Structures are given as C-alpha cells and as structure tokens.
Amino acid sequence: MMTPQNHDTPNMSVDIGGLLLKNPVMTASGTFGYGEEYACYVDINRLGAVVVKGVSLNPRQGNPAPRIMETPFGMINSIGLQNPGVKAFVTDKLPFLKQFDVVVIVNIFGETVDEYMRVADTLTQADGIHALEVNISCPNVEKGGMCFGTDPEIARDVTQRVKSVTHLPVIVKLSPNVTDIGEIAESVQAGGADAISLINTISGMSVDIENRRPHLQRVTGGLSGPAIKPVALKMVRDVVKRVSVPVIGVGGIMNASDALEFLIVGAKAVQVGTANFINPRATMDIIDGIEEYMMRHQMQDIRELIGTLNEGEGLC
C-alpha cells in the first residue's frame, strides 16, 4: 500500500496501529461520503486514508429536515447517521474504492454491542477494507440510551467485543461530551484499541429568533468546524499523554497550519472533515502544505515533527 518515496521530498508515511499510511492526512467520517462523491475534485490515491461515512447493521433513513445549520465558524448537523446498511455498503459502495491505491477505513456504529460485532464481522470478511473506526458516540439502547463513549466500562466492553470478531486494526473514535476524555481513552486502550481518533462533534444547538424555534428539527446536533479546533487540540494533547497507542486528531482542521498543530501536539495523523464542504480539495492542499513546511524546516521524516511541542512558557 505504501508508495515509494521520492528522495527529493520528505518521508510523510506513518504507522497507525500497524496500518501503514503514505501520509498522515485522512478524511473524516461523514464528510467525504464513500469517496465517489469527491473523486472529481481530489486524487484519492494521494490520501493517507479514506474514512467512509458511518455504516450500521441495517439501513437508516436519518433524521427529518432541517438537519444542517451553519453557525459562526462552524456548522451543526443532525443527519442521524443515514446510511444504506452494511450489506449494501459492501456490494454497492466498496467496489468504487477498491480501484484506488488508498487505505480504506470503515466507520461503524450500532445501538447494541451485538450490532457493533455483527457489522465488524461482515466487514472483516469483505475484501478491500484495511481497518475499522468504531464510533462510540451512539446511544446504547440496552443501557437506557447512555452513549457507549461516556462510560469507561461500556467503552472498554464494546472495544473488546469488536476486537474479538476482527483481525483488522481497530480505531476507536471518542466523544468530547465527557468529563474526562483521558479516562475513556485509557479504557478503550485497555479493551485492545489499536489507535484512537478524537474528537467527534460537540453537542450544540441554534435558534431561529423570529419564530423562536430551533433551527434543527431534532433541536440539538453536533457542532463541527473551526470553532471546535481549540477544544479538539487540547483533548488530543491530553489523550496523547495518557495512552501509548497512536492518536488521530480530528476537529476544525481547515488547512495545513491546523493539521500541523495537531501533529506537533502528538497526533500521528489527522482527519479532515467540515473543510471538505467548503473546499473540496482541502485534503490535497493540506498534504501539500505539510510537505512544504517540512522542506522549509529541513525535515526528512514526519517523525521529526510529531510530538515536538515545547511546553515551556507561552508567548504571552
């Protein structure tokens, strides 16, 4: 899967829990469709990895409209994890991605532990999938609607159970809507996670003041975009200090400078999300920008950059 390095350019390849990526730039689930939607804008072969839209056991229609609202420096969405279901994904969506020399990571979710396991098992048997990303920001119907990602024991359990049915690397995606994200990170690491990605969206809402009604049909949704980057950056830095597995930074990455911040605080890779809606070529620009930065600073290998934050006194 690795592309031979040009000796005139720095080595940007990274190892994410045994998964080799040609560079640290990935797409974020739910913002890049299943790859085909962006194929006319980006060279998919250049991406470190494509993380596809979340897949569940059965098809989901998602939430009623309106379900997206632009906010200052971001957007709130309440899509409701609309998807065709795992079987349709394998037969109808995956073949397109198999044409490319790119790592394919499938984001999975469920309402019960059994659903997570059945989705993981089906995907493990499919050809052309390189890793699973487990979304634990979903409500667990067996626990009265408590999110899998808000309870350390439940988070560890679902991680262990998914690991038990797959040989693929398992990345667990954490919710920021918790008191101590480091504790959740330690729990999923104990459950066998090969890597951790964070953060998912932050809970929020928006109000139409003229009609005095929520803009979203479901009232609340997930905030993403540049507004959440400082929160995501701080949480990534905190989790890097708490776990030994690779950490993937997500949240408000709009350009190469944003991505570099996450790498400097210790993320080994980044995912680009909301930026894809504004600039469909954002991932390409970020790859180019990281490479330019490394050449300008005479870095030969991405490992010379990752985790190099100087935590001495701040600038002011």
Protein Blocks (a to p, Z undefined) as FASTA:
>chain_A
ZZcddfkbccfbdceehiacfbfcdcdehilonojmmmmmpcfklpmbdcdddddfbdce
bjaddfbdcdehiacddekopaebjklmmmmmmmmmmmpccddddddddfbfklmmmmmm
mmmmpghiabdcddfkbccfknoopafklpmklmmmmmmmmmmmccbdcdddddfkbfbl
mlmmmmmmmnopabdcdddddddddddfklopafbfnlpacdedjklmmmmmmmmmmmmm
mpmbdcddeehiabfklmmmmmmnopabdcdfklmmmmmmlmmmmmmmmmmmmmmnopab
fklmgopaccbdcfZZ
